[in-house]
Amino acid sequence: MLGDMVTLDGKPASVDDLLPLALTNVGHFTSMRVDTDGSIRGLSLHMERLARDCKIVWNAALNTDRVREYVRLALEGQTRPCVARVTVYDPKIDMGHPADANEPHVLVSVRGAGALPPAPLRAQSLVYERDLPQVKHIGLFGALQARGTAQRAGFDDALFVGRNGFVSEGGTWNVAFIDHDGTVVWPDAPVLPGVTMALLQQQAEHRIATITLEQAKGMAAAFATNTSIGVRPLAAIDDTEFPIEHPVLAQLQKAYLLIAGETL
């Protein structure tokens, strides 16, 4: 049996339980930062995501009250802050007949969380489009391959640009820009509807627009967002440098930390 850090439907997961994830890599997930008081920013949005994606991936309903209970069990005795990841998959999935898999189960894993915000990020632009971008699925090969390519070139991560030339998102994060009027601009592109992005859109004036790579590099500042990193400044895209200190960035970072968390 594996350690208590990984549970399936509230019980310690075995190697056999995890084999379908290794061999078929079909499922979806959400990751939630659990603060020192046990609260989670955007918890309801995370549950909505899991239920929505479960219908898309498995054509099945998901009992989110049960998910909350499984996460509560997994967090017992864990040091906080931490990140709880909920992965939804069907251990009975067969590669030849994936349509027959419609009984999703809930895997919960817990890892430590870093300080908010982490160090500024340097991104390399790469042409890439995620499969089914509206779903936070576990098919991460393309995104992680792009991340590795960027890191081997001396960057921290990859910024995706669609085949149409418009900026979309990062490997595992949403991206946004601050124009020279101080307005936050989110890309109008096929992207994951991020929970942190949704929370921030409630905090500051923003607009959504198509953004070419050239336009992105002409912005006043840029930042990445997800539940693990909050608001993380972009220090560069390719050879274009951005200021890592900007009044709007500071306001967003402060506003994000002041968002009240929800309890499980």
N, C-alpha and C positions, 0 to 999 in steps of 0.2 A: 504494500500500500504506500501511496505517497503521503507526504506530511499534511498536517492540517491546513497548510497554506493554500491547498487546492481541494475544493470540495465539489461534488456532483450531487445536486438535489439535496444539499445539506449534509452529506456524508463524505468521508475521505475518498478521493478519486483513486482508482487503480490504474495501472498501466494499460490494461485492456479497455478501460473507459476512455482513455485518451488516444488510443490507436486510430479511431476514425478521424480525429482531427489531424493526425500526422499523415494519414494515407489518402484522405479525400479533401481536406482543407475547405469544407463547406460549413458555413455558419456566420453568425453576426455577433457583435458585442457592443458594449459601451464601457468606458472607464470613468470612474468617479473619484475625485479627490475628497478624502474624508479628513476634515480638519480636527484639531486637537480636542474640540468639544464634541466630536462625533457627528457634526452636521455636514451636509453636502449641498453645495450651491447647485441649484438647478436640478435637484433630485427628481422632481415631477417630470421635467423635460427628458431626463435620462430614461425614466420608465415609459414615457410616451414613445421615445425612439425605439426601445426594445419591442414594445407591442406592435408598432408600425412595421418595423423591419421583420418581425416574426411572421406577420401576415404576408409580406412580400416573398420572403425566402422559403418559408415552410407552409404557407397557406393555412396557418393555424393561429388560434388565439393563444395569448400568453397571460397567465395569471400573475400580474405584477405584485399583488399582495404577497404571493408566495416567493417571488424574487426578493422582495424586501426582507422577508424572514431569512432566506438563505444568506443574504449579505450580512444581516445582523449576526447570524451564527458564525460566519467566517471571520468577522471582526472581533470576536471575543478574544481578549488577551493580546490583541495586536497593538504595537506601538503606533501612535498617531503623531503627526499627520501621516497618512498612507494613501495609496491608490487601490481601490477595489475594482477589479475588472470582472464584468459579467459576460460570459460567452454562452450563446444559445445555439445548441446543435442537437442533432439526433444521432446517438451512438449506433443506431441500426442502419445508418445510411449505406447504400451499396452504390459503387461507382457506375454500375451498369443500369441501375434503376433509381436515380435520385428522386424521381417524382413519388416514389413509394414512401419516402421518409417524411412523415408529418406528425411525429410525436417528439417535439423539441424538449430537451432537458437543459438544466441551468448549471453551468460550471462557474464557480467563483474563485478567483485567485487574488492574492493580496501582496503588494510590494511597498517598499518605502517610498515616500514622497520627498522631493527636494524643496528648497526654499523658493518662495515666489518674490519677484520673477527670477528666472534663471539668467545666466549671462546672455548678452546679445547674440543674435544668430547671423551667420554669414551664409547666404544661399546662392546656389548656382542654378540658373534657369535651364530647364530641360524640357523638351517636347514630350509630353506624356499625358494620357487621359485614363483615369481609373475606370475599371468596369463598374457598372451600376453605381455611379458616384453618390446617388441619394441614400445608399445603404452603407452603414458602417460594418462592412463585412470583413471576414478574416482572410480574404484573398490578398495578402500583402506583398506577394512576390514582386510585382512591378514597382510598387512604391519603395520597397526596401532596396531593390536593385538600383533604382534612381538615386536613393540616398547614398548607397555605397559608391556609386559613380561620382557623386558630388564630393564625398569625403576623400576619395582617392585623388581628386583634383585640388584638395586643400580647403574645401568648404565644410560647413557643418551639416548641411542638408540641401535638398533639392526643392526648387520652386517650379511647379508645373505650368507649362504653357500649352494650350490646346493646339491642334493642327490648324485651327482658324487664326492663330496668332494672339489669342487673348489669354491673359493670366487667369488661373483658376484657384489653385490651392497648393499647400505644401504636402510633404509626404504623409504626415499624420496631424496636420494642423490647417486651420483656415488662415488666410492672409488678408490684411486690410492695409489701407494707405491713408495718409493724412495729406490733403491738398494744401495749396498755399493760402487758402482762406481759412484753414483750420477745421475743415469738415472731414469726417471719416468717410472713406469710400470703400465699399465692399465690392468685389468682382461680381459682375453679372455673368455667371458661367455655371456649367454643371459641377457643383461642389457638394460635399457633405454638409448638410444643415447642422452645423456645430452647436452644441449646447452653450458653450462659452460665447460664441458669436451671437447667439440669440439673446443672451443676458446682456451683452455689451450694447447691442442695438437698442436696448431699452434705456441705456444710460447716457447716450450722447447723440447729438445731431449727426445724421449720416445720410448717405445716398448710395444707391446701388447702380453701377454702370459697367459697361464693358471697358476693359483696360488692356491696352496693348503692352508689350514688354517695354517699349520705348516710353509710353506714358507712365508706366510704373516707375521707371528709373528717374522720371522727372518730378516725382512727388516730393513733398517736404519731409516725410518720414514714412516708415512702414513698420508693421508689427505682425507677429504670429500669435494665434490663440488656440488653446485647447484646455481641457480641464486640469491637466498636469502642470502646464506652464503659465496659465493665466494670460497676462499680456506681456509678451516677450518682444522687445525691440529687434528689428532687423538692422544690423550694422552695415550690410552690403547685399546687393544683388549683382552677381558677376563682379565687374570691376567698378561698379557705381556705389559709392559710400553714402550712408545715411546717418544723420545725427541720432545718437541713442538717447539723447535727452531732448525732449520737446514738450511744451506745456500741455498739449492734448494727450500725449502719451502718459504723462504724469497724472493727469486727471483720470484717465481710463484705469490706470493701475490702482489708484486710490479708490475709485468708484467700485471696481471689481472686488476689492478686499472688503468693502463695506456691504456688499450684497449679503443679506441674511441667508444662512444655510437652512436647509430643511432636515428634519430628523427622520430616521428610518422607522 
